[in-house]
Amino acid sequence: MKKHSFYRLALPATVFALAMGGATGCNSASAAEQESGESAAPQQALTLVGADVAKEVDHNPVHRYRGRILSPETVAIVPQVSGTILEVPFEEGSMVKEGQLLYQIDDVKYVAAVEAAKAQIAQCEATLAYARKTAERTQTLFDRKVASADALDSAVSARDSAEAALASAKAALISAEDDLKHTKIIAPIDGKAGLNDFSVGNYVTPSSGALTTVIRQDPLRLAFSLSNRDFLRFFGGEKTLREQFSVRLVLADGSAYEPEGRIEFVDNTANARTDTLTVYVRFPNPEGVLIPGSTVSVNVFAKEAAKKVAVPLTAIVHDDKGSYVWVLDSADIPSRRDIVPGTMTEQIGLVESGLAAGERVVSLGTHKVVPGVPVRLNATR
């Protein structure tokens, strides 16, 4: 929050003239009293107070939370076929690109399976061609009343079976080619490779588990929780939070992370135990400064500061009816003004409602003020 100075009011010339005139009047009255022998009633001295002008300031409070850095994409590299690892052409902890080869599994039997499937398709195609011709000839003979209906049914059945066998062979080829493709395990995303749990020579199967993991590093995602009360009181809902507020990070060493985050969404449920909501924010991480799994400090603030009225903290008075200030009119006559106070610091207090910028308030000696009774302003404080 910006520091704001409150300028003290100089002693008004009218007040000063009245004070001086009053003093002269007293001296004259005293002389007159001495001459006449009569005593005059003493004049009541004005209460001495300090005053300030209410200022309009930029108010943009920072709401602080703790958050954790997450990766939006974490992929466990699990083998889809069984075989011996022949090659591991990546380095642990290195950045890998989508499509980059990570593991090569022995593919001999899978190449053979593809070739066998192709041969089976060729055989099925030949069988189908013969079956179709046989069905056509039998149909011609049947039309000439030379072949029986049973012979025609048998020929049609053989043709249909050959078509089904060909379809099955084609499906087997697709499966064989897919298995062959999976003997080359490639990176599905750009990211950082983790520990390699299986070196060259190991026999792996789909049940062996993850060979390694690849975690996307840029961009990353921040997750932080805020109470349902804060969510409604400070941000007013998800739409307002996303459109009107910004998020910045403070790293573990206390340094500020320069790129600003973009609020993605608020989780669709609240934590039933803590009544908190999780907010997800996306951050660019081109230099790899942010590390998935690490904890950071989160600062949330409005994109545009709000205008608030501020007065010295000493000007705000509290009693059983609430909070108020003493407002001075042009004649330095104080009157009580009830206010709704806002955020307070050691020196200033914000006023949510009840006071306008430019109005004068008593800021020192509030306990001495009597409503409707003029005061004298301290010009030296």
C-alpha positions in Angstrom: 0.0 0.0 0.0 1.3 3.5 -0.8 2.2 5.8 2.0 0.0 8.8 2.2 0.8 12.1 4.0 -1.8 14.2 5.8 -1.1 17.9 5.8 -1.9 19.7 9.0 -4.1 22.8 8.7 -2.5 26.2 9.4 -4.2 28.4 11.9 -7.0 30.3 10.0 -6.6 34.0 9.8 -10.1 34.6 11.0 -9.5 32.5 14.1 -6.2 34.1 14.6 -7.8 37.6 14.3 -10.6 36.6 16.6 -8.2 35.3 19.2 -6.1 38.5 19.0 -9.2 40.7 19.1 -10.5 38.8 22.1 -7.2 39.3 23.9 -7.3 43.1 23.2 -10.9 43.2 24.2 -10.1 41.6 27.5 -7.4 44.2 28.2 -9.8 47.1 27.3 -12.5 45.6 29.5 -10.1 45.3 32.4 -9.2 49.0 32.0 -12.8 49.9 31.9 -13.5 47.8 34.9 -10.8 49.6 36.9 -12.2 52.9 35.9 -15.8 52.0 36.6 -15.0 49.8 39.6 -17.2 47.0 38.1 -16.0 43.4 37.4 -16.9 41.8 34.0 -17.5 38.0 33.5 -14.4 36.1 32.1 -14.5 35.0 28.5 -14.5 31.2 27.8 -11.3 30.0 26.0 -11.7 28.0 22.8 -10.7 24.3 22.9 -7.4 23.7 21.1 -7.5 20.8 18.7 -5.6 19.5 15.6 -7.3 19.0 12.3 -6.7 17.3 9.0 -8.4 17.1 5.6 -9.8 13.8 4.5 -7.8 12.6 1.5 -8.8 10.3 -1.4 -6.1 7.5 -1.8 -5.5 4.5 -4.0 -6.4 1.4 -2.0 -5.2 -2.0 -3.2 -4.8 -4.5 -0.3 -2.7 -7.6 -1.0 -4.2 -10.9 0.1 -1.5 -13.4 1.0 -1.8 -17.2 0.8 0.4 -20.3 0.6 0.3 -22.4 -2.6 1.9 -25.3 -4.3 3.3 -25.5 -7.8 1.9 -28.3 -9.9 2.5 -29.6 -13.5 -0.7 -29.6 -15.6 0.7 -32.8 -17.4 2.5 -35.6 -15.7 2.8 -38.8 -17.8 4.0 -42.1 -16.5 5.8 -44.0 -19.3 4.5 -47.6 -19.1 5.3 -50.3 -21.7 2.4 -51.5 -23.8 4.1 -54.6 -25.0 6.6 -57.2 -23.6 10.2 -57.5 -24.5 13.8 -56.7 -23.8 15.0 -53.1 -23.7 17.6 -52.6 -26.4 18.1 -48.9 -26.1 17.5 -46.0 -23.8 18.5 -42.9 -25.8 17.7 -40.2 -23.2 19.4 -38.8 -20.2 17.7 -38.8 -16.8 16.6 -35.3 -15.8 16.9 -34.0 -19.3 14.3 -32.0 -21.2 12.7 -34.2 -23.9 10.5 -33.2 -26.8 7.2 -34.7 -27.9 7.9 -37.6 -30.2 11.4 -38.2 -29.0 12.5 -41.9 -28.6 12.8 -42.9 -24.9 13.0 -46.7 -25.1 13.5 -49.2 -27.8 12.1 -52.7 -27.1 13.2 -55.8 -29.1 10.8 -55.8 -32.0 11.7 -59.1 -33.8 8.6 -61.1 -32.9 6.4 -58.1 -33.5 7.8 -57.6 -37.0 7.2 -61.3 -37.7 3.6 -60.9 -36.4 3.0 -58.1 -38.9 4.3 -60.1 -41.7 2.2 -63.2 -40.7 -0.9 -61.0 -40.6 -0.2 -59.7 -44.0 0.2 -63.2 -45.3 -3.0 -64.2 -43.7 -4.8 -61.4 -45.4 -3.4 -62.5 -48.8 -4.6 -66.0 -48.2 -8.0 -64.8 -47.2 -8.3 -62.6 -50.2 -7.5 -65.6 -52.5 -10.1 -67.7 -50.7 -12.7 -65.0 -51.0 -12.1 -64.5 -54.7 -12.6 -68.3 -55.3 -15.7 -68.3 -53.0 -17.2 -65.4 -54.9 -16.8 -67.0 -58.3 -18.2 -70.3 -56.9 -21.2 -68.5 -55.6 -21.8 -66.7 -58.9 -21.6 -70.0 -60.9 -23.9 -71.8 -58.5 -26.4 -68.9 -58.8 -26.3 -69.3 -62.6 -26.8 -73.0 -62.4 -29.6 -72.6 -59.9 -31.4 -70.1 -62.2 -31.2 -72.7 -65.0 -32.6 -75.2 -62.6 -29.4 -77.3 -62.9 -28.1 -76.7 -59.3 -30.1 -77.3 -56.2 -31.0 -74.7 -53.6 -28.8 -76.5 -51.1 -25.8 -76.1 -53.4 -26.5 -72.4 -53.8 -26.8 -72.0 -50.0 -23.5 -73.7 -49.5 -21.7 -71.6 -52.0 -23.1 -68.3 -50.5 -22.2 -69.5 -47.0 -18.6 -70.2 -48.2 -18.4 -66.7 -49.8 -19.6 -65.0 -46.6 -17.2 -67.0 -44.4 -14.3 -66.0 -46.6 -15.3 -62.3 -46.3 -15.5 -62.6 -42.5 -12.1 -64.3 -42.5 -10.6 -61.5 -44.5 -12.0 -58.9 -42.1 -10.6 -60.8 -39.2 -7.2 -61.0 -40.8 -7.2 -57.3 -41.5 -8.0 -56.6 -37.8 -5.2 -58.9 -36.8 -2.8 -56.8 -38.9 -3.9 -53.6 -37.3 -3.2 -55.2 -33.8 0.1 -56.5 -34.9 1.2 -53.1 -36.4 0.0 -51.4 -33.1 2.2 -53.8 -31.1 5.1 -53.1 -33.4 4.6 -49.4 -33.0 4.7 -49.7 -29.2 8.2 -51.3 -29.3 9.3 -47.7 -29.8 8.3 -45.8 -26.6 8.3 -42.1 -27.4 7.7 -39.0 -25.3 4.0 -38.0 -25.4 4.7 -34.4 -24.3 7.4 -31.9 -24.0 8.8 -32.0 -20.5 11.5 -33.1 -18.1 12.3 -36.8 -17.9 12.7 -38.3 -14.4 14.6 -41.3 -13.0 15.0 -44.3 -15.4 14.0 -47.4 -13.5 14.8 -49.9 -16.2 18.2 -50.0 -18.0 19.1 -51.7 -21.2 18.8 -55.6 -21.0 15.8 -55.6 -18.7 12.7 -57.6 -19.8 9.6 -55.5 -19.3 5.9 -56.1 -19.6 2.8 -53.9 -19.2 2.7 -55.0 -15.6 6.2 -53.8 -14.9 5.0 -50.3 -14.0 6.4 -47.0 -15.0 9.8 -47.0 -16.7 10.1 -43.2 -16.1 7.9 -40.1 -15.9 7.8 -37.0 -18.1 6.6 -33.8 -16.4 5.7 -30.7 -18.4 7.7 -27.7 -17.1 6.3 -24.8 -19.0 3.7 -23.6 -18.3 3.1 -24.7 -14.7 0.1 -24.5 -12.5 -0.3 -22.9 -9.0 -2.9 -24.3 -6.6 -3.8 -22.3 -3.5 -6.7 -22.5 -1.1 -8.7 -19.6 0.4 -11.6 -19.7 2.8 -15.1 -19.5 1.5 -15.5 -16.3 3.6 -12.5 -14.7 1.9 -13.7 -15.8 -1.5 -17.1 -14.0 -1.1 -15.9 -11.1 1.0 -12.8 -10.0 -1.0 -13.4 -11.4 -4.4 -17.2 -11.6 -4.8 -17.1 -14.9 -6.8 -15.2 -16.7 -9.5 -16.0 -14.3 -12.4 -14.8 -11.3 -10.5 -11.7 -13.1 -9.2 -10.7 -14.1 -12.8 -11.4 -10.8 -14.4 -10.4 -8.2 -11.8 -7.6 -9.7 -9.8 -3.9 -10.6 -10.5 -1.7 -13.2 -8.9 2.1 -12.9 -8.2 4.5 -15.3 -6.5 7.2 -14.9 -3.9 9.7 -17.8 -4.1 11.3 -19.7 -1.2 14.3 -17.3 -1.0 12.0 -14.3 -0.7 12.5 -13.1 -4.2 9.6 -12.1 -6.4 8.7 -14.1 -9.4 8.3 -11.6 -12.2 5.8 -13.3 -14.6 2.2 -12.7 -13.6 -0.2 -15.6 -13.3 -3.5 -16.1 -15.1 -6.3 -17.4 -13.0 -7.7 -20.5 -14.8 -10.6 -21.7 -12.6 -11.9 -22.4 -9.1 -12.4 -26.0 -8.1 -16.0 -27.2 -8.4 -16.3 -28.3 -4.8 -15.2 -26.9 -1.4 -13.2 -28.9 1.2 -15.9 -30.1 3.6 -13.4 -30.3 6.5 -11.9 -26.8 6.1 -14.5 -25.0 4.1 -11.9 -23.8 1.6 -11.8 -23.5 -2.1 -8.8 -24.3 -4.3 -7.9 -21.8 -7.0 -5.8 -22.8 -10.0 -3.5 -20.3 -11.7 -1.3 -20.8 -14.8 2.3 -19.4 -14.8 4.8 -19.3 -17.6 8.1 -21.0 -16.6 10.5 -20.5 -19.5 13.6 -20.4 -17.4 12.6 -23.4 -15.2 12.6 -21.3 -12.0 9.4 -22.8 -10.7 9.6 -26.5 -9.6 6.6 -28.8 -9.5 5.8 -29.8 -6.0 7.4 -26.7 -4.4 5.7 -24.3 -2.0 5.5 -20.6 -2.7 3.9 -17.5 -1.2 0.9 -16.1 -3.2 -0.1 -12.4 -3.4 -3.5 -11.6 -4.8 -4.5 -8.0 -5.6 -6.9 -6.0 -7.7 -5.7 -5.1 -11.2 -7.0 -1.5 -10.6 -6.7 0.1 -7.2 -10.0 1.4 -5.6 -10.4 5.0 -4.5 -11.0 5.3 -0.7 -11.2 8.2 1.7 -8.5 8.2 4.3 -8.0 10.1 7.6 -5.4 9.9 10.4 -6.1 7.0 12.6 -6.4 9.4 15.6 -9.4 11.1 14.0 -11.6 8.0 14.3 -13.5 7.6 17.5 -15.4 4.6 18.8 -18.2 4.3 21.3 -21.1 2.0 22.0 -23.0 3.4 19.0 -20.2 2.7 16.5 -17.4 4.7 14.8 -17.5 8.4 14.0 -15.4 11.5 13.4 -15.7 15.1 14.3 -16.3 17.1 11.1 -15.5 20.8 11.2 -17.6 23.4 9.2 -16.3 26.7 7.9 -16.7 28.3 11.3 -14.7 25.5 13.0 -17.8 24.1 14.7 -17.6 20.4 15.2 -20.4 17.9 14.6 -20.5 14.2 14.9 -20.4 12.1 11.7 -21.0 8.4 11.9 -18.8 6.4 9.5 -18.1 2.8 8.4 -14.4 2.3 8.9 -12.3 0.1 6.6 -8.7 -1.1 6.7 -6.5 0.5 9.3 -2.7 0.9 9.6 -0.6 2.4 12.3 -1.1 5.9 11.0 -4.2 6.1 8.8 -7.7 4.6 8.6 -9.8 4.1 5.6 -13.5 5.2 5.6 -15.8 3.0 3.6 -18.8 5.4 3.9 -20.0 8.5 5.8 -17.2 10.9 4.9 -16.1 12.7 1.6 -12.6 13.7 0.5 -11.9 17.3 1.3 -13.9 17.5 4.5 -12.0 18.6 7.6 -11.9 16.4 10.7 -10.5 16.8 14.2 -7.5 14.5 14.4 -6.0 15.5 17.8 -7.9 16.3 20.9 -11.1 14.5 19.9 -11.8 13.8 23.6 -12.1 17.5 24.3 -14.6 18.3 21.5 -18.1 19.4 22.5 -20.6 19.2 19.6 -21.7 22.6 18.4 -19.0 24.5 20.3 -16.3 26.2 18.2 -12.7 25.0 18.5 -9.4 26.6 18.0 -6.9 24.9 15.5 -3.4 24.1 16.6 -1.1 25.6 13.9 2.2 24.2 15.4 1.5 20.5 15.8 
